[in-house]
Amino acid sequence: MRINFCRMLTACVLVGLALPILGQAANSAQTQPCKVSAASTQSKPPILEPKPYLAEFKTTRVQTLANGATITTESTRVRAMDSQRRLMTSYTQIQYYGDHSLLNSVSVTDMEAGTHASWNSQSKKATIVKEPPAEQRHGCWQSESGHYRRDYPGTRMSGATVQNSVVFKPATPAPVPQVQRQTQVMEDLGTMTIQGLEARGRRWTITTPAGEIGNDQPLVVTSEDWFANGYGFSARSIRDDPQQGKETTELTKFETGEPDPDLFLPPEGYETVVEEMVPCKEQ
């Protein structure tokens, strides 16, 4: 015997209307046609609106040599997001091994248009890579020059065959690496305000015991990070490594609101090349 779900639901509604609701008589209510909405069965996460901002950072690295001398390098970084979901990151540093001129490198990701652009002050050439259509973003794709490559989740159809973005080979026994007896401790540093932003800090301490890598004393590396709530970047980071030196990155300026639109475009006079992404060639 086949049961009609819509009729059962209507019957339930009529029975419920027989009871007084908020002091009104049941006969004042009107039955509505039985409809099942597809949207009601699926819950989509809300799309968060972008928060336009401009943030500037300064990075200082100090390396101490065996004779006590130090090498200090500095660089600056600018990060900007606008209401069109374009993200710009710019790095500026001195070319110490050249003529000591400033080198500026910029990358821009346009999430709405599906493009990635990059340029620098040395080549004065901008490359804009266009991602494939959304329905084709499966498997491995790369720019025509091969300088940009991306592996999308899933598989890509090619005729009657399915090509995976990852080629699996038969597993072979691998040598077991020597495990270093390191210890790692994480500390919650609480919250603090940096350039008007609330940031939460954590510190990781990694210790390599004496004799593990030929060291006559324990090696202690500390890494501290202060993550800005709601903006997706670190407002302060400090890494102190006895082998690599100490590097500190600090947020020096932060502004809300729409950044200058010119930040997302190549400077005037730069050569611009547009590349389409194509499926990766089989290896």
C-alpha positions, 0 to 999 in steps of 0.5 A: 500500500502506497502512502501519500506523505503530503496528505499525511502532513496536511492531516497533521496540520488540520489536527494541530489547528483544532487547538486554540493558538494564541487565543484564536479559534481554530476555524480562523486558520487557513490551511496552506498547500503542502510544499517541500522546499529543496532549500530547506533541506540544505544549509549553506554557510553564510558568505562572509563579507570582506573587511577592506584594510591596509596593513604595513609590516617591518621585518628585521633579521639579525644573524650573529657570526662566530666572531661576534660580528652581526649581519642585519637585514631589513624588509617591509611588507604591505598587505591590502584587501578590498571589498572586491575580494582582491588581496595584494601583498608587496615585499620591498628589500635591499639587494645586498648582493647587487647595487644595494637598490630596492627591489619591490615584488608584488602579487595580487589574487583576485578571487572573484575574477579567478586571476593571479598577477605578479610583477617586480621593479627589476623586470618591470614585467607583469604576468597575469594568470587566469584560472580555468572555469570553475566547472573545470577546476579538477586535477592539475593545471598550470600556466602556459609558461609553467611558472604557475601550477595548481592541483585542484581537488578531485579528478579531471575528465579527458575523453573516456579516461579519468586523470588524477592530479597525483600519480600513485606508484607501488609502495616500496620500503623506505629507510626509517629516518633517524628520529631526533629527540626534540621536545616541543612546548607550547605556551598561550600568551593571552591577548594584547593590542597591536596597532589597534587590533586584538591579537592572541599570542602563542610561543613554541619552544623546541629543544634539541638535546646536546649531542643529537646533531653534534652540538655540545650544548642543547639548542633552543629555538623559540617561535612566537606568533600573535594572530590578529583576530578577524583578519587572517594575518599575524600582527607580530612574529618572533623566531629566535634560532641560534643557527639562523639568527633572530627574525622579528616581523611587526605590524607598523601601520593598520587602516580600515576602509578601501585601500588605493585601487592602484595598489592592485594594478601593475605600475604604468609602463610595465609590460603585461602578459596574460597567460591561460591555465592549461591541463598539466602534461602527463609526466 
